[in-house]
Amino acid sequence: MPEANQQIPVTVLTGYLGSGKTTLLNRILSENHGRKYAVIVNEFGEIGIDNDLIVESDEEIYEMNNGCVCCTVRGDLIRTVEGLMRRPGRFDAILVETTGLADPAPVAQTFFMDDDVRAKTKLDAVVALVDAKHLPLRLKDSKEAEDQIAFADVIVLNKTDLVTPDELAKVETLVRAINPTARIHRTSRSAVDLKEVLDRGAFDLSRALETDPHFLDADGHTHDHDHGDVHHHHDHAASDIHDISVKSVSLRAGDMDPKKFFPWIEKITQTEGPNILRLKGIIALKGDPDRYVVQGVHMIIEGDHQRPWKDGEPRESRLVFIGRDLDQERLKRTFEACQAA
């Protein structure tokens, strides 16, 4: 059995048809980046692998001349991953591509839940590719496009060369309205630096939030430093925002009474689970010197002590829910009722 630190990070790659996933996957399989990635796709045909790049193929797995391999999901994702893990020559990371229409939740839950898989792999992040030009239309006709954004830890806003700066600001406002916590990278032709997509540690509770201190800012305007500030134009995106059914609810409070907080979050995730796409938070538990980090996918939730609260760091409990039909007032009221006396 590999040690815990030998777990291979798994990135779930999602995004609508035409958003640029294939371009990104082809880059991973062909560029000279010096890492060994395994890419799991639904169909080889969709990627159209360049035969000149294939070193050997055994029908199941294609090995590329840059050291990466590509295989299709044969039936069960868990079996496919286990098959990859038995191959000689360990991988730096595994990428799982979900089909354009698929909800990424079940794929993420597989790595969140299955003990055998968790022994060897760890869910690293959900990455969504978004087509900047067509997103407003997609959101009007597709719940899946919303779910993919809501679910993501990293959003690659692609095809930015096809829109005006004004249209881009509008699209970004829409993305933020659905998911205030994800990191956004603007690209054209999927030319994102692979290290922004892989090994993000978004599901690693000990690392969560370290990479992004603004992760839970209530207004959700996380600025990517390499692009300078984004000026949000809320007015002209307002009409499209009405079409969005996913909302985020940000809660803040003081020290929590663990005897109240844990039963509360257990109950909320059981009763509201289908409506909760993601939840993330840092909780200050009374009498506990450590930050307690929680995150969840639908009804599955996990939490762990992360690190001590630093001097001068405000001890506060913050929780963000992203989902549909969430009763904001009730969540706020019952969350605040969990505070220590």
VOGU-3710 file (C-alpha; in Angstrom, 3 decimals, decimal comma):
1> mpeanqqipv> 0,000/0,000/0,000  1,406/3,392/-0,832  1,862/5,836/2,004  -0,677/8,635/2,356  1,727/11,104/0,772  1,985/8,749/-2,204  -1,657/9,342/-3,075  -1,972/10,463/-6,667  -3,929/13,680/-7,121  -7,031/13,379/-9,296
11> tvltgylgsg> -8,432/16,374/-11,176  -11,989/16,213/-12,457  -12,266/18,200/-15,678  -15,705/19,375/-16,666  -17,087/21,824/-19,185  -19,652/22,108/-21,909  -19,196/20,763/-25,412  -17,049/23,211/-27,290  -15,599/24,847/-24,184  -12,051/23,750/-25,031
21> kttllnrils> -11,566/20,587/-22,969  -10,249/18,628/-25,938  -7,674/21,312/-26,677  -6,520/21,235/-23,052  -6,337/17,434/-22,963  -4,394/17,369/-26,231  -1,891/19,814/-24,753  -1,416/17,586/-21,732  -0,923/14,516/-23,926  1,451/16,157/-26,387
31> enhgrkyavi> 3,352/19,060/-24,805  6,802/18,676/-23,411  5,959/19,538/-19,793  8,108/16,859/-18,192  5,332/15,378/-16,047  3,537/12,065/-16,374  -0,217/12,474/-16,476  -2,882/9,848/-16,987  -5,960/11,126/-18,795  -9,234/9,206/-18,527
41> vnefgeigid> -11,793/10,137/-21,176  -15,143/8,826/-22,269  -14,248/8,300/-25,891  -10,912/8,398/-27,699  -12,690/9,566/-30,802  -13,651/12,821/-29,126  -10,027/13,686/-28,473  -8,740/12,551/-31,843  -5,275/11,566/-30,657  -2,500/12,252/-33,137
51> ndlivesdee> -1,111/8,842/-34,129  2,402/10,255/-34,439  2,382/10,903/-30,688  1,446/7,364/-29,675  4,367/5,186/-28,589  2,356/2,054/-27,890  -1,240/1,054/-27,483  -2,858/-2,023/-26,013  -6,402/-1,014/-26,996  -7,098/-0,096/-23,369
61> iyemnngcvc> -4,323/2,402/-22,833  -2,457/4,630/-25,247  1,005/5,670/-24,176  2,231/9,004/-25,549  5,770/9,954/-26,439  5,815/12,629/-23,710  5,284/9,960/-21,034  1,569/10,563/-20,498  -1,074/7,913/-21,048  -4,689/8,093/-22,124
71> ctvrgdlirt> -7,457/5,566/-21,534  -11,235/5,411/-21,714  -13,657/4,748/-18,901  -14,477/1,086/-19,303  -17,712/0,679/-17,423  -16,809/1,667/-13,922  -14,610/4,635/-13,117  -13,203/2,986/-9,992  -12,071/-0,062/-11,970  -10,499/2,168/-14,599
81> veglmrrpgr> -8,523/4,066/-11,955  -7,456/0,842/-10,253  -6,268/-0,485/-13,616  -4,164/2,628/-14,131  -2,686/2,383/-10,639  -1,418/-1,116/-11,383  0,660/0,122/-14,305  4,414/0,437/-13,833  5,752/3,976/-13,789  3,716/6,055/-11,392
91> fdailvettg> 1,878/9,137/-12,557  2,197/12,648/-11,236  -1,556/13,089/-11,560  -4,718/11,674/-13,087  -7,252/13,738/-15,020  -10,798/12,490/-15,420  -12,827/14,166/-18,135  -16,582/14,115/-17,672  -18,758/14,286/-20,782  -20,050/17,679/-21,821
101> ladpapvaqt> -23,453/17,073/-20,310  -22,412/15,249/-17,170  -22,868/16,471/-13,660  -19,392/16,283/-12,074  -20,812/15,449/-8,627  -20,904/11,641/-8,916  -17,340/11,588/-10,254  -16,132/13,772/-7,384  -18,088/11,668/-4,891  -16,372/8,529/-6,161
111> ffmdddvrak> -13,016/9,900/-5,022  -14,502/11,420/-1,888  -16,118/8,169/-0,797  -14,527/4,960/-2,028  -11,996/3,740/0,548  -9,912/1,669/-1,876  -9,625/4,545/-4,299  -8,871/6,974/-1,484  -6,003/4,810/-0,322  -4,227/5,382/-3,626
121> tkldavvalv> -5,624/8,621/-4,985  -6,966/11,880/-3,655  -9,441/14,261/-5,187  -7,488/17,407/-5,955  -9,916/19,807/-7,621  -12,861/20,131/-9,945  -11,903/22,283/-12,932  -14,563/23,699/-15,248  -13,859/25,078/-18,692  -16,294/27,792/-19,664
131> dakhlplrlk> -16,795/29,199/-23,161  -16,848/32,975/-22,616  -18,701/33,572/-25,864  -21,564/31,120/-25,433  -22,032/30,966/-21,669  -25,023/33,339/-21,410  -26,937/31,168/-23,915  -25,863/27,952/-22,209  -27,185/29,189/-18,878  -30,572/29,881/-20,423
141> dskeaedqia> -31,001/26,379/-21,812  -28,987/24,137/-19,525  -28,991/23,352/-15,838  -25,784/21,334/-16,354  -23,789/24,381/-17,390  -24,749/26,019/-14,090  -23,933/22,916/-12,060  -20,497/22,643/-13,616  -19,676/26,222/-12,607  -21,244/25,847/-9,166
151> fadvivlnkt> -19,196/22,771/-8,529  -15,809/23,999/-9,653  -12,770/24,941/-7,572  -11,021/26,379/-10,621  -12,744/27,950/-13,623  -10,907/28,357/-16,916  -12,783/31,108/-18,732  -11,795/30,225/-22,265  -12,192/31,843/-25,700  -11,774/35,302/-24,205
161> dlvtpdelak> -10,331/36,422/-27,549  -13,812/36,071/-29,071  -15,553/38,568/-26,774  -15,257/42,294/-26,056  -13,912/43,435/-22,654  -17,462/44,451/-21,782  -18,891/41,030/-22,669  -16,085/39,384/-20,686  -16,895/41,455/-17,590  -20,535/40,470/-17,974
171> vetlvrainp> -19,719/36,764/-18,262  -17,431/36,963/-15,263  -20,204/38,584/-13,217  -22,474/35,683/-14,160  -19,845/33,127/-13,143  -19,319/34,919/-9,823  -23,074/35,017/-9,186  -23,136/31,217/-9,423  -19,836/30,519/-7,695  -18,193/33,251/-5,621
181> tarihrtsrs> -15,316/31,092/-4,378  -13,645/29,539/-7,437  -10,379/30,812/-8,891  -10,938/32,201/-12,390  -8,272/32,120/-15,112  -8,918/33,873/-18,402  -7,535/32,097/-21,453  -7,828/31,725/-25,167  -7,297/28,346/-26,860  -7,126/26,688/-23,404
191> avdlkevldr> -3,621/28,122/-22,919  -3,757/27,961/-19,134  -0,579/27,128/-17,233  -1,037/23,480/-16,203  0,051/24,204/-12,643  -3,018/26,445/-12,277  -5,206/23,463/-13,077  -3,335/20,518/-11,547  -2,244/20,015/-7,933  -4,439/22,774/-6,499
201> gafdlsrale> -5,176/20,941/-3,251  -8,721/22,280/-3,243  -10,104/19,186/-1,517  -7,187/18,887/0,887  -8,596/20,176/4,165  -5,162/20,952/5,563  -4,316/23,053/2,505  -7,785/24,414/1,817  -7,836/28,194/1,851  -4,085/28,530/2,255
211> tdphfldadg> -3,646/29,073/-1,473  -6,452/31,610/-1,544  -6,905/33,727/1,572  -9,984/35,444/0,104  -11,638/32,108/-0,467  -14,617/32,953/1,712  -14,894/36,704/1,264  -18,560/37,517/1,421  -18,623/39,563/-1,771  -16,839/36,811/-3,630
221> hthdhdhgdv> -14,703/39,116/-5,767  -11,472/37,233/-5,881  -9,063/39,012/-8,156  -6,427/37,111/-10,022  -3,283/39,038/-9,370  -1,685/38,324/-12,708  -4,530/40,042/-14,534  -4,859/43,197/-12,476  -8,206/44,199/-11,067  -11,485/43,260/-12,604
231> hhhhdhaasd> -14,097/45,983/-12,630  -17,490/44,435/-12,164  -20,401/45,881/-14,084  -23,367/44,585/-12,158  -26,037/46,579/-13,932  -25,883/45,122/-17,404  -25,561/41,504/-16,272  -28,578/41,819/-14,014  -31,060/40,484/-16,572  -29,032/37,313/-17,125
241> ihdisvksvs> -28,530/36,805/-13,398  -32,298/36,433/-13,033  -32,052/33,303/-15,175  -29,611/31,645/-12,782  -31,108/29,111/-10,391  -27,913/28,452/-8,440  -27,206/30,890/-5,623  -24,529/31,113/-2,978  -25,259/31,857/0,671  -22,409/33,225/2,811
251> lragdmdpkk> -22,737/32,966/6,588  -20,610/34,523/9,314  -20,709/34,132/13,075  -18,467/33,916/16,124  -17,301/30,904/18,134  -19,526/27,882/17,686  -20,775/25,446/20,317  -19,670/22,058/18,906  -22,675/20,356/20,561  -24,946/22,564/18,474
261> ffpwiekitq> -22,914/23,044/15,301  -22,238/19,397/14,382  -25,857/18,202/14,738  -26,955/21,298/12,802  -24,659/20,743/9,815  -25,472/17,031/9,814  -29,180/17,842/9,660  -28,825/20,549/6,998  -26,792/18,305/4,702  -29,258/15,434/5,141
271> tegpnilrlk> -32,389/17,513/4,524  -30,986/19,935/1,935  -28,354/17,612/0,446  -29,798/17,323/-3,061  -29,959/21,133/-3,297  -26,461/21,731/-1,929  -23,894/21,425/-4,703  -20,910/22,477/-2,592  -20,308/23,794/0,859  -17,038/25,083/2,287
281> giialkgdpd> -16,186/26,744/5,560  -13,843/27,535/8,403  -15,342/27,151/11,851  -14,102/28,535/15,170  -15,111/25,983/17,808  -15,287/27,268/21,376  -12,278/26,200/23,442  -10,464/24,855/20,378  -7,198/26,601/19,367  -7,382/25,188/15,801
291> ryvvqgvhmi> -9,337/26,264/12,741  -11,858/23,584/11,800  -12,356/23,278/8,036  -15,424/21,642/6,511  -16,433/20,928/2,964  -19,076/18,910/1,268  -20,542/17,649/-1,972  -24,313/17,150/-1,808  -24,890/15,043/1,338  -21,304/13,985/1,819
301> iegdhqrpwk> -19,436/16,219/4,200  -16,069/16,018/5,881  -14,219/18,169/8,334  -10,854/18,321/10,034  -8,654/20,497/12,179  -6,438/22,488/9,891  -3,990/24,630/11,857  -3,999/26,939/14,897  -5,590/30,362/14,578  -2,785/32,876/14,099
311> dgepresrlv> -2,214/35,883/16,318  -4,206/38,822/15,087  -6,349/36,609/12,836  -10,034/37,242/13,590  -11,565/34,099/15,100  -14,775/33,794/13,190  -16,895/31,055/11,694  -17,596/31,361/7,970  -19,574/29,000/5,804  -20,554/29,218/2,122
321> figrdldqer> -23,300/27,111/0,568  -23,680/26,929/-3,225  -26,940/25,371/-4,347  -30,546/25,670/-5,494  -33,638/26,707/-3,529  -31,639/27,396/-0,386  -33,558/29,249/2,315  -31,048/31,986/3,089  -32,913/33,411/6,093  -33,358/30,020/7,708
331> lkrtfeacqa> -29,725/29,029/7,127  -28,547/32,315/8,623  -30,831/32,110/11,637  -30,060/28,479/12,476  -26,311/28,898/11,855  -26,179/31,865/14,233  -28,164/29,851/16,800  -25,214/27,422/16,990  -22,968/30,096/18,513  -21,500/29,418/21,934
341> a> -23,159/31,297/24,774
//
